[in-house]
Amino acid sequence: MINQREQWGSKRGFVLAAAGSAVGLGNIWKFPYLVGENGGAAFILLYLVCVILVGLPVVIAEILIGRTTQRNPVGSFRELSQGNPFWMAVGGLGVLTGFLILSYYNVIAGWCLGYVVESFKGSFQQIENPALAGELFSSLSSKPHWTLLFHGLFMMITITVIYAGITKGIERASKIMMPALLVLILILVIRGVTLKGSAAGVGYLLKVDFSVITGKTFFLALGQAFFSLSLGMGALLTYGSYMSKKESIPGSALQIVILDTVIALLAGFMIFPAVFAMGMHPAQGPSLIFNILPVVFNSIPAGYFFRIVFFLLLTVAALTSTISLLEVITTFVVDEFRLPRKMAAIFLGIVVFVIGLPSALSFCGWQNVRLFGLTCFDFVDFISANIFLPLGGIFIALFVGWFWGAEKASSHLLEGAVNLTPFLVSAWSILIRFIAPVLILLIFLSSIGIL
Ligand code: PFF
């Protein structure tokens, strides 16, 4: 007897879980520092263009593949391509990418959890400038037991949610964590924009200066849109495989994309007004939130409380993303090898923890272990986020647009989407066949240094 596949309890549950996958460290850590380094409002504008032209059509395509086949990435491509090994390998690449991203993403997520604990302990109280905050960060991350403890703890929390299943685990957790995340970020935005001197930061986010846009800005914006929307590795495909055919895919996709974008923008409004109010420079790079914000909180009233809120926000955002990454590989193993979900979740969580060890140790002991000149952490990040994700994205767009065929795909898209007009279907089909693959190919070539 074949087991009935579990389904999301409601459309809201699906949208919150998928938005949870999308909203993560990419929105709160990476988006603000890219904005700060690449010209503020101009970067934001380009980002929005990329989200609409590439992000939204590919989100729809991924969910559509999953919902049509009700299978994991490899099983989905097998079914729709009648067992064509090339397309099955594309699904396999997605699962592998999930493995790799989770292995290092979980290390950063562990730091965020560790920072919550440090904030409670008051470790940042005496830190007066970003250089000292940087030293604290290096001293914490260079202790193997600190990094490995939180890497392990974070993985255990993620396993617990996957172990509990789709509705009782992921859906229930997302329904609690996503509204909590929104409240936490709103508290911090209100705190930021009401600081004395914050107006310059708000202006920085609103006044577009086209002269700062270069080819590189465009590619960075597109790459960020991809990572932020969890595209190119079958995360949304997997979540879509638990979706009912009575729900509208374009409607859900639009809500997911809007939530992801709004939270990235709010992260900007949380950080830059505070950075400007403290007279600091916006172009700090990746250390922006780890080294600047703990200091910013020291110079504002109730900073102790707001610092805890901030690191909790990062932790919750990271958790809803690690859940989706572990779910991709768990669904694959459950579907393909018929392993019980609970056993698969524990087994895979442990395997990913072990695969993540070299990335975790890249900061504490293995700094000199290099692959192609990069630390293990940077290497895994580079091949998975810069190479495998865009590659997966191009193949997903080409598969839906050309191999499966936009026309056939559209007939499945119409299921549950009663309000979808022929104009919108044609617009999606043009974007998925032409615009998305060409633009993604451009980012891909630029990220490997060919363009
Ligand atoms: N979208 C997540 C973020 O912005 O942090 C990262 C991510 C999660 C990428 C899940 C890919 C994925 F499948």
Boltz pocket constraint, residues with backbone or C-beta under 6 A from the ligand:
constraints:
  - pocket:
      binder: B
      contacts: [[A, 21], [A, 22], [A, 23], [A, 24], [A, 25], [A, 26], [A, 27], [A, 101], [A, 226], [A, 227], [A, 228], [A, 229], [A, 230], [A, 231], [A, 233], [A, 235], [A, 321], [A, 322], [A, 324], [A, 325]]
      max_distance: 6.0
